[in-house]
Amino acid sequence: MVNSLDDSAFEGFTPGYFDNFLDDRDYLHTLVHNIDWQSQLLAVRLMISRNRQAGEAFSKAIEDERAKVKAYNGPHHDHYVDHHVDMVRESIYRDAAESMAAIGMIAPLVESTLGQSLAALGDMYDRKNIHPGNHKRWKRAESHAERWNCQFYFDDKNLAKNNIILGLPQLAAGCGLDKFLSQDFMTWFEAMFIYRNFMFHGGFEWTIERREIFEEKIEENGWELFFTCSTLNGRPWVYYIKDEAIVALPTMVESMLDSLGLFAKALPSELKSEP
């Protein structure tokens, strides 16, 4: 006997019935269905865990070396002191490398997911010939090719600037996504992407000007939750993402995915319907 599914098979199911079996982020497949977020986040968590274990092992080695230096009274004391100092200095760059690795894994995933999702939404609006609204984003961008690209910000002179830190909030406000992304996420997004930019363009040891800029931003925006630094002559030297903030990176991405899913679920039916 051949079983087939036709319209009658679904008679009696009320609208939204199948919503009971879906998580919030499942609705994100309405926009993007070719990114395996779960596997990527598992891989990120694994690498963060490995890096943490290596960092903890090196910290213990430093403490052991310190204990040996204190206990040693022989003729080579200065040599052991110098070796301990070298290990401490090495730990500064090890911590910076761990931070760079972590943000280097997370930021592209966030950028790619947001970028692809919003580009897909733009395609839906274009296919249906529906205007997204009266937000200044659309007035400034008009028919610009990058109007749905969150990497671009449109200024008051209608010029497109490649700046995702300003572009995402503007596009999110223009399409209504801002009502679903939490303020905690937006704060985290700005902090992490500025840090990513400074690290990937400035290396571990930024210019003094960039250190001062970042120090001001931490104080102005309350980013002490995310970052710490080692100092040189009493001033910020090398900035790191705090250990607990590194561990929380994948969780913040999961929160973003849930928010995007809820946003996709709430999209007007005329956008999601097949032509």
Disulfide bonds with the S-S distance in Angstrom:
none
